[in-house]
């Protein structure tokens, strides 16, 4: 495909043009000494952007939000959100900008969006800035999620700004350039509903249909069909998270997309030891967004989306509520269907007659504090006749022998298991090691980690440490949102 030269970078401003009620024109504060830390060159090329140009001063200006092409309209988007269950009607992009939309090689629109580009009218008490560690965290985790086959927003680049940012200590600032199918969220519809403008709500729904779920336009009730599509997409997304041991950490309604892509990798992490109650976010004191709660929280968020869309479902309020309830009932069956199919792939079995096989295994992993990712990857060895690696992970190997016999009776397919169970995930201790080094100016650990997590299903000599769980002295892990 042809690469767009710098002089002709074209950013559409469809969202800004169609929804001026939800878009405040704004400009990034820039960077005194911009330095490119990481760039996804393949993603850039897919967007028609020349990677070499993005490394130039003009390209860096685009990536921090000051060198925007003529005709583009960068905006801070308005949206609402339930944050840890409490509703805030006026959240919006406090430290982010939608620069505009690019057309990818497949002909679809992709948002080009910045985080950490400075204060906006939605910033409230925040400084609008971001620091290197959290922005590189999002880059690493989103790269890994994409390689693992999880629908996700993508990270195009992280640029150090050369500006000191005050957090608990003074840290070097950075801006993340993020790419998404769109930044429409449950909170976007909550905002539109809160205005009382049904025309705005309808236009927003039509926009979501045309951009993400075009089949809904042909339905008798397009808004209901849109909602059903979002319910399915989110059920499948959260099932993928659970199968990989991923904990999002901040499942507020403003962090649930209409497209079904994972968004906002702030206080996220992957399980080491299997623990259904695992919480990593420093601000989730009550465990609202614990690993095991994610399906229920997703369903709760989708109920809030239904409330926002009710005026479009039917003119009769009771009938609208009935339609919403019927659609939401589809969440749990779809989640369980997708999770069960994924778990059968992880176990390498086609026979689903032993309905307790997976849940009994997870109970064993929890009680014996076994590493989730390592266990499933090594289980393929047992399917090939060598039980050593899986038994060695149990303090008392006899605890697993009965389950192994049940599982082996189903003739597991080891090759299928290798395709479903990653060798490498972004291990929490390795992520912290890479972020600390990068913050101090050493990008080598980050580069090595990225090599591993973007090739997650392949075992490579020399990468053994990237497949190991946290060392005993790593301690309790906590993550932070970076604001």
Secondary structure by P-SEA (a helix, b strand, c coil): ccccccccccccaaaaaaccccbbbbbbccccbbbbcccaaaaaaaacccccccccaaaaaaaacccccccbbbbbcccccccccccccccccccccccbbbbccccbbbbbcccccccccccccccccccaaaaaaaaaaaaaaaaaccbbbbbccccccccccccccbbbbbbbbbbccccccaaaaaaaaaaccaaaaaaaaaaaaacccccccccccaaaaaaaaaaaaaaaaaaaaaaacccccccccccccccccccccccbbbbcccccccccccccccccccccaaaaaaaaaaaaaaaaacccccccaaaaaaaaaaaaaaaaaaaaaaaaaaaaaaaccccccccaaaaaaaaaaaaacccaaaaaaaaaaaaaccaaaaaaacccccccaaaaaaaaaacccaaaaaaccccccccaaaaaaaaaaaaaccaaaaaaaaaaaaaccccccccccccccccccccbbbbbccc
